[in-house]
Amino acid sequence: MNEQECKRIGRYHSCVENGQLKLYYHQVGDPNGFYGSMDPEETLGLLEFLSRHREAIYQAVNQKEMQQHYL
């Protein structure tokens, strides 16, 4: 099965294909870009890491939104 889902997340174009994470970043006007991929085991490790730190990530997002609100 060759399922692929892609989504733009911030500056990154992200795809998951057969459990493999693929990231691409390219800023307009800059010829340099970034492409990286993780095999399914690495992708799972990243998912577990992010899940463990979910609350800290939510707090950082909320703090940033509050700062932008008061500017």
N, C-alpha and C positions, 0 to 999 in steps of 0.2 A: 504494500500500500504506500503510495507516494502522496500523502496529504501535506498541504502547505498552507499556512496562514501567515499573512504579512500585516504589519501595522507600523505606522509612524509613531514613534515615542520620542517626543522632544526633537532633538536633532538627528535621531537615529532611525533608520529604516530597519525594522526587525522582522525576521521571518523564522518560523519554526517549521522544519520539514523532517518528517520521520523522527521526531524527538531531538533533532539537531538545531541548536540556536545559531542563527546567522545575523550578524550586525554589520550595517554599512553606514558610514558617516561621511558626508561631503558637504563642505560649506561653500555656498555660491561665491565665486570669485577667487577661490583658493584651489589650485590644481592638486593639492595633496588631500587625500582622503584616508579613510580607515576601513578595513574590512577584517572581520574576525569571525570565527565559527567555533562552536563547542560540540563535541560529540554528545550523544545522549546522556552518558554518565556525568560528564562535566556540566551539562545543562541541569541535570537533577541536583548536583551539588550546589549550583548557583541558586536554584529554586529553594532548596532547603535553607541555605544561608540567608536569603532575603526573607523567607518566612519566619525564621528565628528573630530577625531584626525588624519585623513589621511595625511594632509599636514605635520604635525610634524613628522609623521612616515617616510614619503618620505624624508624629510630633514635629519633625523637621518641616514637613509640608505645611502643617497648620501654622507654625511659627512664621514661615515665609509669607503665607497668605495674610497673616495679621500685620506683618511689617509692610506689605504692599498696600494694605487697606489704609494704614495711617500715614502713608506718604502723600 
